[in-house]
Amino acid sequence: MKNILKVILNKFDKIFLKIIQNRYKHYQLKEEKYHDLLDWYWCIVKAQKHFPVSFFKRLKMYKNGFNSDEYYKYNLKENNMNDYLTEVERWKSRKINGVYNILLDDKQVFYLLFKDFIDIPKTVGIVNKGKIFDSSNKNIPIPSFLKLVRESNGFIFRVNRGGGGNGLYLLKYKNNNYYLNEMYITDNEINNFIKNIDNYIITEALKNSKYSAKIFDDSVNTLRIVIARKNGESKYKVIETFHRFGCNESIPGDNVCRGGLIAPINAKTGVLGRATSKKTLNFYSNHPDTGSKIEGVKIPHFNKIKKDLLELSYRFPFLNFIAWDVVVTENSFSIIEANTSSDIGMFQYFGGKRNDKLGEIYKSYGIKK
């Protein structure tokens, strides 16, 4: 039955897209409107659904640019929909950096561009069609690579262009054995794993700072710090800050879409608030898997992190919006990656941002009315 339904839905996708294409070609509407409708379809109608929403509520959400899950995520039964930025607006925000998106979207380009200005985990290899190459494009044989694994804290495999924790793997060596995402793996299985992936980068794995490790240490826990400026202005500002923590379900990452937790950060003090989960929508003062305190914990050298990221942003004035992913280390911090837009749901679990700093940034670029 599931396979039949899947075939029907795939067929519907093709028919729907064909209708859109024919309609807009026939009426010769602007290309931008055509793409806006496609964005609406994929971001709203086709968004993954975790919560049951009635048919008519679903239609209302779709009409206003929200996916159906956001009815519960934003508690729109009690809260005003007009206080929240929409998923369509979030997608449109990718236009803020324009042609310069590639500098952040491509992780290898980002590493080469930023590595001389800030600490970034070293890229030790690139997987191209099942083979590992170093920075000089020299092939690294599997036995040589496994020797590097044994001598390291572990290596992270990530899709070179992608997000949301998709295609994230941690390979490490402990107790005389190899483990991939905490599962025992043999030398031969590692060889087969690498043979079946393409366009991946391999980077050094980082260690959490003590405060972060105490909360949850089976993933690298990251801060998302959005720095941006209004259209036509030169001054950058810290727009949004929050902390992600992994959980048993999200290992080896802290990604929210895989069950990770989100906690707001007081941008002035660096103190964490209660965390929540995209999947459960519950709030947690303590981590649900470890029991460790989250609410009230202060992030070390948070003000220095903000200051350094603001200074770095001015080195790249062609980027108007940067969503930094930061790992706090014992004495400083490291940058995992930077993004040209940010999942606004992470911010809006704690209140709408339409009339806040993020909404003002969007408005200045014509993204919201």
N, C-alpha and C positions, 0 to 999 in steps of 0.2 A: 504493500500500500504506500509506504514511504517513497519507494522508487518511482511509482506512478505519479505521486504528487510532485516529486522533484522534476520529473519530465514535463509535467503540466506547467509548473512555475517557470522553468527555463524557456518553455515555448511562449509563455505570456511575456517574459522579458523581451524576447526577440520581436514579438508582435508590437509591444508597446513602444520599443525603440524605433521600430520601422514607422509607426504612426507619427511619432514626434519628428523624425527625419523628413517624412513626406510632407507633413503639415507645414513645417518651417521652410522647406525648400519651395513649396507651392506659394506661400505668402511672402517669400523673400524677406523674412524678418531678420533683424540684425543677429549676427553670430553670437553676440554676448547673451541675448535672451535665450537662444537655443541651448547654450551651455548652462545657463542658470537653471533651466528646466531639467536638464540631465543631472545637474548637481542635486537638485531637489529630490529627484527620483532615487538616486543612489544613497544619499545621506539620510533621507527621511523614510521613504516607502520601504527601501530594502535594508534598512538598519536592523541589526540583530535585536530580537525582542526577548526580554526576560520576564516581563510582567503582563498579566492579562488586562487588556483595556477594551472596553465595549466598542462596538463598531462606530457609533456616532461620536464618541469621545475621540476615537482614533482619527476620524475624518476631520474633526475640529483641530486636532494637533497638526495633522498634515497640512491643512489649509494655512495655518499660521507659522509654518516653518520648523516645527518641532517633530522629533520622532516620538512614537507612542510611549516609550518607556519614561520619557521625561515628565509625563503626567504625574508619575509617582516619585521620580528622582527630585523634582522641584516642588513636590506636594502642591500641585496646582488646584487641588480641591479647596485649599485654604488660601494659597498665595496667588497674587495677581500675575497672570501670564505676561502682562506688559512690562513687568520689572525684569524680565529675563531676555538675554540674548538668545537668538535662535541657532539651530544647527546649520541652517543655510548661511547665516551671517558668519558663523565660524569658518565655513568652507570658503566663503568669499574673501575672508581675511588673508588667505594665501596670496592674494593679488598685491598685498601691501609692498612686498619686496620685489615684485615683478620678475624680471629676467634673472635677478640675483638669487632666486630661490635655490638654484643648483648648488650654490656655495655652502648651504646648510643641509640640503636634502641628501646630497652624496657624501657619505661618511668619510670616504677616503679623501675627497676634495677638501672637506672641512678640516681633516687632520693636517693635511699638507699646508693649508692656509693659516691655521691658528697655532700650530705646535710651537712656533718660535716666540709666541707672546704669552702663553699660559700653559699650565700643566695639563696634558691630555694623555690618557693611557697609550703607550706605544703600540703602533700597528706592527705586528711581527710577521704578518703574512696576508696574502690575498688568495682566496680559493677561486680558481677559474676552471670551469668544466672538470671538476673532480681532482684538480692538482693544486698544490700549494706553491706559491711563488713569493720570494722576498721582495724588498723595495727596488732591487736592481733587476727584477723580472727573472731571477734565477730560481729554477725549480728546487724545492726543499723536499728531499725524499722522506717518506713517512718515518723510517727509523731515526733520522736526524731530528725530525719534528718531535717525536715522542721523547727524545733525550731533552729537548727544550722544555717539554711539559714537566718532566721529572724534576728539573732544576728550578721550576717557577712556582708561583702561588696559584697557577691555573691560567687557562686562556679562555676568553669569551669569543664565540663565533656569532656574528651578527650579519643579517642581510645588509648589503651595502646601502641600499635605498629602501627604506620601509620603517614602520613604526608600530607601536602598540604591543611590543614584545613578541611579535611574530618572528619565528625563525631565530630564537635566541637560545644558545647552548653554552653551558659551562663544562669544560673538560679539565679535570684536575687529577693529580696523583697523590694518593695518601694510603698509608698502611700497605705499601708495596703493590697497590692495585690502581687501575685507572677507573674514573667515574665520569659519566656524562649525565649532567643534570641529576647528580646524586645516585645514579643507577650504575652498578658494576658493568664494565665493558671490557672486552678483550682487545688485544692488538689488532686482530683480524677484523673485528667489528668496527674499530676506529677507522681502519683502512676503507671498509665498505661505506661507512658514514660519510667520509670525505669524498669518496668517488661519486656520491649521489647528491652533492650540493654544488651550487654555482653562484658566482657573484656574492661571495661572503668575504668579510674582513675578519681577521683574527687579532685580538688585542689582549694586552695584559689584563688580568683580573685585579681589581682593587680590593682593599680591605676597608671595612667600615671603621669609623671613629668609635671610641668606646661607648658613647651614649647611644649611637645607632645600633651597634652590635648587641648591646644589652636588650634593646627592644626586639630586634629580629636579625639574626646574623647568617641566615641561610640564603640571603640575597643581598645584592648591593642596593642600599636604600638611597634614593636620590631626592634632591630638592629641585623643584621647578621654579625658576625665577624669570619672570617676563620683564624685559627691558625694552621700552619703545619710546617713540616720540610722535607728536601730532604732525599731520601733514603740513609742511611749510615751516615747521619749527626746527631749531637746531639742538635743543636741549633734550637729552634722554632722561627718562625717569623709571624707577622701579614701579611697575604697574600691578603685578600680582606675585605672591609667593605661597608655596605650599610644599609639604613634605610627603613623599611616598614611602611606604614600608611594605616589604614583601610579606607573604604568609605561606603556610604549608602548600596552599593550592597554586601559588604563583611561582614557586621556585623554578629556575634560578633568578628570576627577575622580580621587580616590584610593581610590575605593570598593572594598572587599575582594571583593564579589561580582562585580566586573568585572575582577578580576585584580590589584588593588592589593596592596601589601605591608603587613604588620603587624609592628611591632617593640615589644617590651615596654620600659617605662621604669622604671628604678629610682626609686621614688617619693621617696627621700631625696636622691639625688644628681642626678637628672635625666639620667642617662647611659643611652643606648640599648643594648639587647641585640641579638642576631641577629634578623633579620627572617624571616618566612615568608610563604607564599602559600596562600590557600585552594584554589587550583586545582591547584598542583603539589605542595604539602606539603613542598617543599624548604626548607632554611634557608640564609640568605644573610648573610654578614658584610659583603658589598659589594652595592650595587644591581646586579641582573642586566643592566640596560640601559645604565647609565652607568658602572658600575665603581667608583663613589664609595663610600667607607667609610660604613657604617651603624653597625656594632657599635663601641661605645666613644665615639661622638660625644655631646657634652654639649649639652643644650638650654639656650640662654641664658635668663636670668631665670626659671628654672622655679619657684623657690620663691615668687617674687612672684605668678606666675600662680596657684599653689595658694592662696596667702593671699587674693588678691583674689576668687577664686571662692568660697572658704569664706565670706568676709564678705558677698558678694552673696547667697549661699544663705539667709542669715539674714533678708534683706529679704523673703523669700517663704516664710514658715514653713508655709504650706499645701501646699508641695511637699516631699515626703519623699525623693524620688529624682530626681536630675537628672544626665543624661549629657551633659556639655558637649562641643561640638566647637569646638576652639580652633585658630586660626592664629597662629603666632608671627611677629611683625613685628620690624623691626630694633631698635626701642626699647621695644616693649611686646607686646601681643597683641590679637587681635580674636576675637569669637565669631561663628561661622557660624550655629549653631543650637544648641538644647538638646533632648534627647529624654527621654521619660518612661520608657523602658526601654533596654536595651542588648543588642546581639548578644553573648551570652556565649561563643560560639565564638571570638571574637577573643581573649578572655582565656584560654580553656581549651586553645588550641593549645600553650600553654607549661606546662600542668599543670592538674589538676582544681581547681575552686573550691568544691566542696560543703562542705568543712570550713574554708574560708578566710573572710575578711571578707564577701565577697559572699554566700556561703552563709548566714552568720549574719544578714545583713540579710533575706534571703528567709525564713528560719526565723521571724524575729520577726513577719512579716506572715502567717504560716501558709501560705506558698507551698511550702515543703519541710518534710518531717518531720524 
